[in-house]
């Protein structure tokens, strides 16, 4: 069996999970090299996951390691530079969102990807690979709920992760770019149109530490697409019951609801009522989706085919984030150019 030889750039929280999937769960892939700015973490990950080499500089890894592809899962502010370097080295590329944090970066990425002809590029919008979201998309595409009227996409991260939000916040890009960008991609995917107008509100309701890096802890974004579909995106860092992520799609003939998921099928009944335990965090809720998206990338790269969710889709989602940020800053509706 031919295997895709992969180098992982960034083996922190999500990066390690992706690298572990490549090492142990994707039969036609091989984790060849690991890179992290923390060389001790790179060495430890390489040892645990069986990678042949480890580096602290991704440029050195691209030059020296015998790899076909890279997984870019380091901090958001470094994604653009990594994509450009990987394109110059003629590698297949999987990159976590967002790909870029400025319009100039998005333009640079477009140019670099265009020069990397024949190589597969995929962006990490993992919810597209979740079975429930895929099932809902199939039903929408089949016309089961008629014409789409409105889509609501909700992401409420657990408040108990406050320390991580403050630690990683300065390099993440902010609420609209780092968090709500998943929802922007989803509503565009389901709406099957392009955004026409955006109105965003929000603020700091609890986490005053966010003021230090100019971020907010809650937002609500209203959108209208060029085909008439309305959408609402809600983002919050204060989920009190765990990782509260769900979607509602309202059509002329019915409604679809993708629930947040629970840790098991057990419902507890006692003097306080009936309840189910929620998923604690994103890694647990989308564990399978993370594996499936990288497995899909590997298959496409080995076949040298387009991924179906590339930097063009990422650009659209980031442009929606820019519109939301401008609307929030200017306190007015922003229209697409």
Secondary structure by P-SEA (a helix, b strand, c coil): cbbbbbbbccccaaaaaaaaaaaccccccccccccccaaaaaaaaaaaaccccccccaaaaaacccccbbbbcccccaaaaaaaaaaaabbbbbbcccccccaaaaaaaaaaaaacccbbbbccccccccaaaaaaaaaaaacccccccbbbbbbbccccaaaaaaaccccccccccccaaaaaaaaaaaacccccbbbbbcccccccccccccccccbbbbbcccccccbbbbbbcccccccccbbbbbcccccccccccccccccccccccbbbbccccccccaaaaaaaaaaaaaaaaaacccccccaaaaaaaaaaaaaaaaaaaaccccccc
